Amino acid sequence: MGLAALCAVLFLSSCTGDRIDNDLYFQAEEAFAQGKLGDAARYYRLFLESGSSPLKRIDAWERLLLIHLEIGRDPQAGMDILQSMNVEYELDQDRMWSVFMRIGQLYIQQTSFENGIETLERALGYAPDDERLLRSCEALADAFYKRRDYYRSRDVLYQCLEKVPHPSPAHEGRINYYLGRAYYQLNNLDMAVYYLRETLYSEAEKNERAQAGILLYDLYLDENDTVRAMETITELKNFYPNPMVIKRRLEDVR
């Protein structure tokens, strides 16, 4: 066979392979859109066995995670998918950070704290920018908190602020809230009040402000400081998503 003929054969073979891969991907997408999740998962897996399109491969992995982990609530299947992604993207810093973060948080959800913390620490080493560094620190601090290691939770947050001394309002609010609740558990109420107030009266996201405000309110009630408890609940009324919660809390200080 001449060189030109060989090239033609290879080209046709490549085109045929691409067509089959595309067919598998589009069959998977169609099945997913129709709610046929079992068929969709099968087609996505078949595509991943041979498909070479990087963007479609990422989409296929994400669809499988959605099907098995978020919809199917199957942590082991989710872990298996993430471990496969770990192998595929071992040279891609951005992807590896995302994979390690998700594996670590999945371990924490299963109360496998040692594995979760070890994996989140690896994610921290892969963080490619300040935004993801902050997210890694917050996830790691939260993991230590859930393991009831409040000193380590606090220390991770201070280390985070050393590396990124001027976080965005959203990150600053979350870090201050995490510091406040850690100090509350450590029975250092002065520091707890300081950081919780920093969160409540800030431009942080409403979720962190609400959580900080409720904890601060409970702390004031524990200390029989009804004046500051009322001040706190009044501030919460301005943005707290559930008015009935505020109404019940107000009854506690009247």
C-alpha positions as CSV (number, residue, x, y, z in Angstrom):
1,M,0.0,0.0,0.0
2,G,1.4,3.4,-1.0
3,L,1.9,6.2,1.5
4,A,-1.1,8.2,0.1
5,A,-3.4,5.2,0.4
6,L,-2.2,4.5,3.9
7,C,-2.8,8.1,5.0
8,A,-6.3,7.9,3.5
9,V,-7.1,4.7,5.4
10,L,-5.8,6.3,8.7
11,F,-7.8,9.5,8.0
12,L,-11.0,7.5,7.3
13,S,-10.4,5.4,10.4
14,S,-9.9,8.5,12.5
15,C,-13.1,10.1,11.1
16,T,-15.0,6.9,11.8
17,G,-13.7,6.8,15.4
18,D,-14.6,10.4,16.0
19,R,-18.1,9.8,14.6
20,I,-18.7,6.9,16.9
21,D,-17.4,8.9,19.9
22,N,-19.7,11.8,19.0
23,D,-22.6,9.4,18.5
24,L,-22.0,8.0,22.0
25,Y,-21.8,11.4,23.5
26,F,-24.9,12.7,21.9
27,Q,-26.8,9.5,22.8
28,A,-25.8,10.1,26.4
29,E,-26.9,13.7,26.3
30,E,-30.2,12.7,24.8
31,A,-30.9,10.0,27.4
32,F,-29.9,12.4,30.2
33,A,-32.3,15.1,28.8
34,Q,-35.1,12.5,28.8
35,G,-34.4,11.4,32.4
36,K,-33.1,8.0,31.3
37,L,-30.2,8.2,33.7
38,G,-29.2,4.5,33.6
39,D,-28.9,4.7,29.8
40,A,-27.1,8.1,30.0
41,A,-24.5,6.8,32.5
42,R,-23.8,3.8,30.2
43,Y,-23.3,5.9,27.2
44,Y,-21.1,8.4,29.0
45,R,-18.9,5.5,30.2
46,L,-18.7,4.1,26.7
47,F,-17.7,7.5,25.4
48,L,-15.0,7.9,28.2
49,E,-13.5,4.6,27.2
50,S,-12.6,5.9,23.8
51,G,-13.6,9.6,23.4
52,S,-10.7,12.0,22.9
53,S,-12.5,15.4,23.0
54,P,-11.1,17.1,26.2
55,L,-14.2,19.3,26.7
56,K,-16.7,16.6,26.1
57,R,-14.7,14.3,28.5
58,I,-15.0,16.9,31.2
59,D,-18.7,17.2,30.6
60,A,-19.1,13.4,30.6
61,W,-17.3,13.1,34.0
62,E,-19.4,15.9,35.5
63,R,-22.6,14.2,34.2
64,L,-21.6,10.9,35.8
65,L,-21.0,12.7,39.1
66,L,-24.4,14.3,38.8
67,I,-26.1,11.1,38.0
68,H,-24.5,8.9,40.7
69,L,-23.6,11.3,43.5
70,E,-26.0,14.2,43.5
71,I,-29.1,12.5,42.1
72,G,-28.4,8.9,43.0
73,R,-26.9,9.7,46.4
74,D,-24.3,6.9,45.9
75,P,-21.1,8.1,47.7
76,Q,-19.1,5.1,46.7
77,A,-19.9,5.5,43.0
78,G,-19.1,9.2,43.3
79,M,-15.7,8.3,44.9
80,D,-14.9,5.8,42.2
81,I,-15.6,8.5,39.5
82,L,-13.5,11.1,41.3
83,Q,-10.6,8.6,41.7
84,S,-10.8,7.9,37.9
85,M,-10.7,11.6,37.3
86,N,-7.7,11.8,39.6
87,V,-5.8,9.4,37.3
88,E,-6.8,11.2,34.1
89,Y,-6.0,14.7,35.2
90,E,-2.9,14.1,37.3
91,L,-0.9,16.7,35.2
92,D,-3.7,19.3,35.2
93,Q,-3.3,21.5,38.3
94,D,-6.7,23.1,38.0
95,R,-8.5,19.8,37.6
96,M,-6.5,18.1,40.4
97,W,-7.4,20.9,42.8
98,S,-11.1,20.4,42.0
99,V,-10.9,16.6,42.3
100,F,-9.0,16.7,45.6
101,M,-11.5,19.2,47.0
102,R,-14.4,17.1,46.1
103,I,-12.9,13.8,47.3
104,G,-11.9,15.5,50.6
105,Q,-15.3,16.9,51.2
106,L,-17.0,13.6,50.3
107,Y,-14.8,11.9,52.9
108,I,-15.8,14.5,55.5
109,Q,-19.5,13.9,54.7
110,Q,-18.9,10.2,55.4
111,T,-17.1,11.2,58.7
112,S,-13.9,9.7,57.4
113,F,-12.0,12.7,58.9
114,E,-8.4,11.5,58.5
115,N,-8.8,10.7,54.8
116,G,-10.8,13.9,54.3
117,I,-8.3,16.2,56.0
118,E,-5.3,14.5,54.2
119,T,-7.0,15.0,50.8
120,L,-8.0,18.6,51.5
121,E,-4.4,19.3,52.5
122,R,-3.3,18.0,49.1
123,A,-5.9,20.2,47.5
124,L,-4.4,23.2,49.3
125,G,-1.0,22.4,47.6
126,Y,-2.7,22.4,44.2
127,A,-4.6,25.7,44.6
128,P,-3.6,27.8,41.6
129,D,-4.7,31.2,42.8
130,D,-5.8,33.1,45.9
131,E,-9.5,32.4,45.3
132,R,-9.0,28.7,45.4
133,L,-6.4,28.9,48.2
134,L,-9.1,30.6,50.3
135,R,-11.7,28.0,49.4
136,S,-9.2,25.2,50.3
137,C,-8.4,26.8,53.7
138,E,-12.1,27.2,54.5
139,A,-12.8,23.6,53.6
140,L,-9.9,22.4,55.7
141,A,-10.9,24.6,58.7
142,D,-14.4,23.3,58.4
143,A,-13.2,19.7,58.4
144,F,-11.1,20.2,61.5
145,Y,-14.2,21.9,63.2
146,K,-16.4,18.9,62.3
147,R,-13.7,16.6,63.8
148,R,-14.0,18.8,67.0
149,D,-10.3,19.9,66.6
150,Y,-11.1,23.6,67.2
151,Y,-7.5,24.7,67.7
152,R,-6.5,23.3,64.3
153,S,-9.5,24.9,62.7
154,R,-8.6,28.3,64.1
155,D,-4.9,27.9,63.2
156,V,-5.7,27.0,59.6
157,L,-7.8,30.2,59.2
158,Y,-5.0,32.4,60.6
159,Q,-2.5,30.8,58.2
160,C,-4.9,31.4,55.4
161,L,-5.1,35.1,56.3
162,E,-1.3,35.3,56.3
163,K,-1.2,34.0,52.8
164,V,-4.1,36.1,51.6
165,P,-4.2,39.1,53.9
166,H,-6.9,41.0,51.9
167,P,-9.7,38.5,51.0
168,S,-12.9,39.5,49.3
169,P,-15.8,40.5,51.6
170,A,-17.4,37.0,51.0
171,H,-14.3,35.1,52.1
172,E,-13.5,37.5,54.9
173,G,-17.0,37.0,56.3
174,R,-16.8,33.3,56.1
175,I,-13.4,33.2,57.8
176,N,-14.5,35.5,60.6
177,Y,-17.6,33.4,61.1
178,Y,-15.5,30.2,61.3
179,L,-13.1,31.9,63.7
180,G,-16.0,33.0,65.8
181,R,-17.5,29.6,66.1
182,A,-14.1,28.0,66.8
183,Y,-13.5,30.5,69.7
184,Y,-17.0,29.8,71.0
185,Q,-16.2,26.1,71.2
186,L,-12.9,27.0,72.9
187,N,-14.8,29.0,75.4
188,N,-13.0,32.2,74.5
189,L,-16.1,34.3,74.5
190,D,-14.4,37.7,74.0
191,M,-12.8,36.5,70.8
192,A,-15.9,34.7,69.7
193,V,-17.9,37.9,70.1
194,Y,-15.3,39.9,68.2
195,Y,-15.3,37.7,65.1
196,L,-19.0,37.1,65.1
197,R,-19.7,40.8,65.2
198,E,-17.2,41.4,62.5
199,T,-19.2,39.0,60.3
200,L,-22.6,40.3,61.3
201,Y,-21.8,43.9,60.7
202,S,-20.0,43.4,57.4
203,E,-20.5,43.1,53.7
204,A,-20.2,39.3,53.9
205,E,-22.8,37.1,52.2
206,K,-26.1,36.9,54.0
207,N,-25.7,33.2,54.8
208,E,-22.6,33.8,56.9
209,R,-24.0,37.0,58.5
210,A,-27.2,35.0,59.5
211,Q,-25.2,32.1,61.0
212,A,-22.9,34.5,62.8
213,G,-25.9,36.5,64.1
214,I,-27.8,33.5,65.5
215,L,-24.7,32.2,67.2
216,L,-23.9,35.7,68.6
217,Y,-27.5,36.0,69.8
218,D,-27.3,32.6,71.6
219,L,-24.0,33.6,73.2
220,Y,-25.5,36.9,74.6
221,L,-28.5,35.0,76.0
222,D,-26.1,32.5,77.7
223,E,-24.4,35.5,79.3
224,N,-27.8,37.0,80.2
225,D,-27.0,40.1,78.1
226,T,-30.5,40.7,76.9
227,V,-29.7,44.3,75.6
228,R,-27.1,43.0,73.1
229,A,-29.2,40.0,72.3
230,M,-32.0,42.3,71.3
231,E,-29.6,44.5,69.3
232,T,-28.4,41.4,67.4
233,I,-31.8,40.0,66.6
234,T,-33.0,43.5,65.5
235,E,-30.1,43.6,63.0
236,L,-30.9,40.0,61.8
237,K,-34.5,41.1,61.1
238,N,-33.2,43.2,58.2
239,F,-32.1,40.3,56.1
240,Y,-32.8,36.9,57.8
241,P,-34.6,34.7,55.4
242,N,-37.1,33.1,57.8
243,P,-39.2,35.7,59.7
244,M,-40.7,33.0,62.0
245,V,-37.3,32.2,63.3
246,I,-36.8,35.9,64.2
247,K,-40.2,36.1,65.8
248,R,-39.6,33.1,68.0
249,R,-36.2,34.4,69.0
250,L,-37.6,37.8,69.9
251,E,-40.0,36.1,72.3
252,D,-36.9,34.8,74.2
253,V,-35.8,38.3,75.2
254,R,-39.2,39.9,76.0
